[in-house]
């Protein structure tokens, strides 16, 4: 199903005469809280293996497979690492974050700005960590 613009969904909610109508208009476009669904979609799109993604994300296989299998939802930082492992562009990553119900990368936030730079420059997690460390910010590892 094609996505509906957020502004159009908001308009539908505003003009709905009752709760059932409002819900029926927006429900088909609601985000899926199952992060594993999105991770596996990207895995197929990028034609990568879980092992390769987890190695690039520097996440242990035990934990990483739980994220892909839906047994655990990754926190924002791990989701960003997985997105780097999946070789997502900044726009793709922000879309993944938004659909997963966590904050998108925001350039006015210092940690996010460093990560954004790293993504644009196609740096590895270790290289991004070096930049984060230099700025006295929390690192991935």
Residue pairs with C-beta under 8 A, 6 or more apart in sequence:
1 28
1 29
3 29
4 29
9 25
9 26
9 29
12 22
12 25
12 26
13 22
13 25
13 26
16 22
16 25
31 98
31 99
31 100
31 101
32 38
32 99
33 73
33 100
33 101
34 70
35 67
35 70
35 73
35 74
35 79
35 100
36 67
36 68
36 69
36 70
36 73
37 70
38 96
38 99
38 100
39 67
39 68
39 82
39 86
40 68
42 83
42 86
42 88
42 92
42 96
43 49
43 50
43 53
43 68
43 86
46 86
46 87
46 88
48 85
48 86
48 87
50 64
50 65
50 68
51 61
52 85
53 64
53 82
53 85
53 86
54 60
54 61
54 64
54 65
54 82
54 85
55 85
56 84
56 85
56 87
56 124
56 125
57 64
57 78
57 81
57 82
57 84
57 85
57 125
58 81
58 125
58 126
58 140
58 141
59 67
59 78
59 81
59 82
59 85
63 72
63 78
64 82
66 72
67 73
67 74
67 78
67 82
73 100
74 82
76 97
76 102
76 103
77 138
77 140
79 96
79 97
79 100
79 102
80 93
80 97
80 105
80 115
80 140
81 125
81 140
83 92
83 93
83 96
83 97
84 93
84 118
84 119
84 124
84 125
84 128
85 125
88 96
88 119
89 119
90 105
90 116
90 119
90 120
93 105
93 119
94 104
94 105
97 103
97 104
97 105
98 104
105 112
105 115
105 116
105 119
106 112
107 113
107 116
110 135
110 137
111 132
111 137
111 138
114 128
114 131
114 132
114 135
114 137
115 128
115 132
117 123
117 131
118 127
118 128
118 131
123 131
125 140
125 141
126 141
128 140
129 139
129 140
129 141
132 138
132 139
132 140
133 139
